[in-house]
Amino acid sequence: MSTDASITGHYTSGSLLDRLKAALADDGADPDHPTIEALAPYDQFHGRGLDATEQLAAGISVSASDHLLDIGSGIGGPARYMANRFGCKVTGIDLTEEFCDVARHLTSALGLEAQVTIEQGNALAMPFADATFEGAYSMNVSMNIEDKAGFYGEIFRVLKPGGWLVLSELAQGPGGAVPYPAPWALTEESSFLSTPEETRAGLEAGGFRIERFDDHVAESKAFAAKVRAMVERGEKPPHRAIAMIHGELGQAATENMAEASRLQAIIPIEVMCTKP
């Protein structure tokens, strides 16, 4: 099986839209006319969910005339959030066809199709012209990409001079091997974690200027504590995407990620950089 096929196979099993609608109905939301708020527990698939998207958005400056690129856009939650918050255009690209189909459906249901476009494709060969976007972001995506130099090079190519990139990712920490399955990979063969130092060096080698490089360990611990408190009170957790997408596998993946975080085998990082 190719790497691309093993990655998309990990994320898709069919009937995702049906499962999402069932989850929304169970929440008391209208599955055919959901709101951005109702979708947030499910369409913000990355670590810390909507909290992380809001934090990323708070650190960027975007005007309504800007065109942003969402790399690894999943079912479109962050892209719709950015478009709704800033009034800008957002193009998302994702390798998984089912994710793109569901993202387009939800974008249409929310009336955001004039602002949000979803393309199915590979981040290593994006179907966009040079210097297209004012800004780009990617949330928990590069762990599935082995060719980091090619990844950074493609982003650099499609950004306008002066454009910015925010990577909100999981890095390889000092705490040893990551247990699998994980939310992003069934086995180690389709997981390509870089250390923070390798990430910095790769971006700089690709021509980017690092503006900010942070770890979000404290934020992740606080989010985990918030989730535990909600569950103990009998409430649904704020991040339910892993269970919806991965089904029975989701519980083991979540537990493994929690253990990897505890041991610092993984470290959440956020990098802000610019194209000179």
PARO-130836 format. One record per residue (C-alpha): residue number from 1; x, y, z. Coordinates in nm, 2 decimals. Layout:
(NUM (X Y Z)) ...
***
This chain:
(1 (0.00 0.00 0.00)) (2 (0.13 0.35 -0.09)) (3 (0.20 0.60 0.19)) (4 (-0.09 0.82 0.05)) (5 (-0.33 0.52 0.06)) (6 (-0.23 0.42 0.41)) (7 (-0.28 0.78 0.53)) (8 (-0.62 0.83 0.36)) (9 (-0.73 0.48 0.47)) (10 (-0.66 0.57 0.83)) (11 (-0.90 0.87 0.80)) (12 (-1.18 0.73 0.59)) (13 (-1.41 0.44 0.63)) (14 (-1.72 0.57 0.45)) (15 (-2.05 0.71 0.59)) (16 (-1.87 1.00 0.77)) (17 (-2.15 1.24 0.69)) (18 (-2.41 1.00 0.82)) (19 (-2.21 0.96 1.15)) (20 (-2.18 1.33 1.18)) (21 (-2.55 1.39 1.13)) (22 (-2.63 1.13 1.39)) (23 (-2.39 1.29 1.64)) (24 (-2.54 1.64 1.57)) (25 (-2.90 1.50 1.62)) (26 (-2.79 1.33 1.95)) (27 (-2.66 1.68 2.06)) (28 (-3.00 1.83 1.98)) (29 (-2.87 2.02 1.68)) (30 (-3.03 2.03 1.34)) (31 (-2.82 1.79 1.13)) (32 (-2.93 1.94 0.80)) (33 (-2.88 2.31 0.91)) (34 (-2.60 2.30 1.16)) (35 (-2.43 2.61 1.30)) (36 (-2.06 2.67 1.33)) (37 (-2.09 2.63 1.70)) (38 (-2.28 2.30 1.67)) (39 (-2.01 2.16 1.43)) (40 (-1.71 2.27 1.64)) (41 (-1.68 1.95 1.85)) (42 (-1.65 1.75 1.52)) (43 (-1.50 1.96 1.25)) (44 (-1.20 2.09 1.44)) (45 (-1.01 1.76 1.42)) (46 (-0.67 1.87 1.55)) (47 (-0.55 1.88 1.90)) (48 (-0.74 2.11 2.14)) (49 (-1.00 2.16 1.87)) (50 (-1.16 2.50 1.85)) (51 (-0.95 2.63 2.13)) (52 (-0.64 2.58 1.91)) (53 (-0.81 2.74 1.61)) (54 (-0.91 3.05 1.81)) (55 (-0.55 3.08 1.95)) (56 (-0.40 3.06 1.60)) (57 (-0.65 3.32 1.47)) (58 (-0.57 3.55 1.75)) (59 (-0.21 3.56 1.65)) (60 (-0.26 3.66 1.28)) (61 (-0.37 3.97 1.11)) (62 (-0.62 3.91 0.83)) (63 (-0.82 4.15 0.62)) (64 (-1.14 4.07 0.42)) (65 (-0.95 4.10 0.10)) (66 (-0.70 3.83 0.19)) (67 (-0.70 3.48 0.05)) (68 (-0.58 3.21 0.29)) (69 (-0.47 2.86 0.24)) (70 (-0.56 2.58 0.48)) (71 (-0.33 2.29 0.43)) (72 (-0.48 1.96 0.54)) (73 (-0.82 2.11 0.58)) (74 (-1.01 1.80 0.69)) (75 (-1.38 1.85 0.69)) (76 (-1.33 2.23 0.68)) (77 (-1.39 2.35 1.03)) (78 (-1.09 2.59 1.06)) (79 (-1.14 2.72 0.70)) (80 (-1.50 2.81 0.78)) (81 (-1.40 2.96 1.11)) (82 (-1.14 3.19 0.95)) (83 (-1.38 3.29 0.67)) (84 (-1.65 3.37 0.92)) (85 (-1.43 3.55 1.16)) (86 (-1.23 3.76 0.91)) (87 (-1.47 3.78 0.61)) (88 (-1.18 3.66 0.39)) (89 (-1.15 3.38 0.13)) (90 (-1.01 3.05 0.23)) (91 (-0.90 2.76 0.01)) (92 (-0.85 2.43 0.18)) (93 (-0.66 2.13 0.04)) (94 (-0.68 1.77 0.18)) (95 (-0.56 1.43 0.06)) (96 (-0.87 1.25 0.18)) (97 (-1.15 1.25 -0.07)) (98 (-1.43 1.18 0.18)) (99 (-1.31 1.47 0.40)) (100 (-1.33 1.70 0.10)) (101 (-1.68 1.58 0.01)) (102 (-1.81 1.64 0.37)) (103 (-1.63 1.97 0.39)) (104 (-1.80 2.10 0.08)) (105 (-2.14 1.97 0.20)) (106 (-2.10 2.15 0.54)) (107 (-1.97 2.47 0.37)) (108 (-2.28 2.48 0.15)) (109 (-2.51 2.41 0.45)) (110 (-2.36 2.71 0.63)) (111 (-2.39 2.94 0.32)) (112 (-2.01 2.99 0.30)) (113 (-1.94 2.85 -0.04)) (114 (-1.86 3.20 -0.18)) (115 (-1.58 3.23 0.07)) (116 (-1.45 2.87 0.12)) (117 (-1.33 2.64 -0.15)) (118 (-1.21 2.28 -0.09)) (119 (-0.97 2.11 -0.32)) (120 (-0.88 1.74 -0.30)) (121 (-0.50 1.70 -0.35)) (122 (-0.15 1.65 -0.22)) (123 (0.02 1.92 -0.02)) (124 (0.35 1.82 -0.20)) (125 (0.20 1.92 -0.54)) (126 (-0.06 2.18 -0.48)) (127 (-0.27 2.29 -0.78)) (128 (-0.22 2.66 -0.72)) (129 (-0.02 2.92 -0.90)) (130 (0.29 3.08 -0.75)) (131 (0.23 3.37 -0.51)) (132 (-0.15 3.31 -0.47)) (133 (-0.20 3.35 -0.10)) (134 (-0.15 3.62 0.16)) (135 (-0.13 3.36 0.44)) (136 (-0.13 2.99 0.51)) (137 (-0.18 2.76 0.81)) (138 (-0.16 2.39 0.88)) (139 (-0.29 2.22 1.19)) (140 (-0.17 1.87 1.29)) (141 (-0.08 1.78 0.93)) (142 (0.29 1.75 0.88)) (143 (0.31 1.44 1.10)) (144 (0.18 1.25 0.79)) (145 (0.43 1.41 0.55)) (146 (0.77 1.25 0.52)) (147 (0.91 1.50 0.27)) (148 (0.92 1.80 0.49)) (149 (1.15 2.00 0.25)) (150 (0.90 1.94 -0.03)) (151 (0.62 2.04 0.20)) (152 (0.78 2.37 0.31)) (153 (0.89 2.44 -0.05)) (154 (0.53 2.41 -0.19)) (155 (0.40 2.64 0.08)) (156 (0.67 2.89 0.01)) (157 (0.59 2.88 -0.36)) (158 (0.22 2.95 -0.33)) (159 (0.26 3.23 -0.08)) (160 (0.30 3.59 -0.19)) (161 (0.62 3.78 -0.09)) (162 (0.56 3.90 0.26)) (163 (0.31 3.62 0.32)) (164 (0.29 3.43 0.65)) (165 (0.27 3.07 0.75)) (166 (0.15 2.93 1.08)) (167 (0.22 2.56 1.16)) (168 (0.04 2.42 1.46)) (169 (0.18 2.07 1.48)) (170 (0.29 1.78 1.70)) (171 (0.67 1.75 1.72)) (172 (0.88 1.46 1.84)) (173 (0.97 1.51 2.20)) (174 (1.24 1.37 2.42)) (175 (1.01 1.11 2.59)) (176 (1.07 0.82 2.37)) (177 (0.87 0.63 2.11)) (178 (0.50 0.72 2.04)) (179 (0.25 0.44 2.09)) (180 (0.02 0.36 1.80)) (181 (-0.25 0.38 1.69)) (182 (-0.25 0.75 1.72)) (183 (-0.52 0.99 1.59)) (184 (-0.29 1.07 1.28)) (185 (-0.15 0.73 1.21)) (186 (-0.24 0.36 1.25)) (187 (0.13 0.26 1.27)) (188 (0.47 0.42 1.28)) (189 (0.51 0.36 0.91)) (190 (0.28 0.65 0.82)) (191 (0.39 0.88 1.10)) (192 (0.67 1.13 1.03)) (193 (0.73 1.34 1.34)) (194 (1.01 1.60 1.34)) (195 (1.17 1.75 1.65)) (196 (1.12 2.12 1.71)) (197 (1.49 2.18 1.61)) (198 (1.44 1.99 1.28)) (199 (1.12 2.19 1.21)) (200 (1.30 2.52 1.27)) (201 (1.59 2.42 1.05)) (202 (1.37 2.29 0.77)) (203 (1.17 2.60 0.75)) (204 (1.47 2.82 0.75)) (205 (1.64 2.61 0.48)) (206 (1.32 2.65 0.28)) (207 (1.36 3.03 0.28)) (208 (1.12 3.12 0.57)) (209 (1.20 3.37 0.84)) (210 (1.09 3.25 1.18)) (211 (0.89 3.52 1.37)) (212 (0.77 3.31 1.66)) (213 (0.83 2.95 1.78)) (214 (0.63 2.84 2.08)) (215 (0.54 2.51 2.25)) (216 (0.18 2.47 2.37)) (217 (0.25 2.21 2.65)) (218 (0.08 2.43 2.91)) (219 (-0.22 2.49 2.69)) (220 (-0.26 2.11 2.62)) (221 (-0.24 2.03 2.99)) (222 (-0.51 2.29 3.07)) (223 (-0.73 2.16 2.79)) (224 (-0.69 1.80 2.92)) (225 (-0.79 1.91 3.27)) (226 (-1.09 2.09 3.13)) (227 (-1.20 1.78 2.94)) (228 (-1.16 1.56 3.25)) (229 (-1.37 1.80 3.45)) (230 (-1.65 1.81 3.19)) (231 (-1.66 1.43 3.17)) (232 (-1.67 1.40 3.55)) (233 (-1.97 1.63 3.55)) (234 (-2.14 1.41 3.30)) (235 (-2.10 1.65 3.01)) (236 (-1.98 1.57 2.66)) (237 (-1.62 1.67 2.60)) (238 (-1.56 1.97 2.37)) (239 (-1.35 1.76 2.12)) (240 (-1.54 1.46 1.98)) (241 (-1.39 1.45 1.63)) (242 (-1.15 1.16 1.70)) (243 (-1.44 0.93 1.81)) (244 (-1.66 1.03 1.52)) (245 (-1.39 0.97 1.26)) (246 (-1.21 0.67 1.40)) (247 (-1.50 0.49 1.57)) (248 (-1.38 0.21 1.80)) (249 (-1.02 0.29 1.72)) (250 (-1.06 0.64 1.85)) (251 (-1.05 0.54 2.22)) (252 (-0.72 0.36 2.19)) (253 (-0.58 0.65 1.97)) (254 (-0.69 0.90 2.23)) (255 (-0.54 0.71 2.52)) (256 (-0.21 0.66 2.33)) (257 (-0.19 1.03 2.26)) (258 (-0.26 1.12 2.62)) (259 (0.02 0.88 2.73)) (260 (0.26 1.02 2.46)) (261 (0.18 1.37 2.59)) (262 (0.24 1.27 2.95)) (263 (0.58 1.13 2.86)) (264 (0.66 1.42 2.63)) (265 (0.71 1.18 2.34)) (266 (0.51 1.44 2.15)) (267 (0.52 1.82 2.20)) (268 (0.26 2.06 2.06)) (269 (0.43 2.35 1.88)) (270 (0.32 2.65 1.69)) (271 (0.55 2.83 1.45)) (272 (0.48 3.17 1.28)) (273 (0.71 3.25 0.99)) (274 (0.71 3.47 0.68)) (275 (0.82 3.46 0.32)) (276 (1.06 3.75 0.27)) 
***
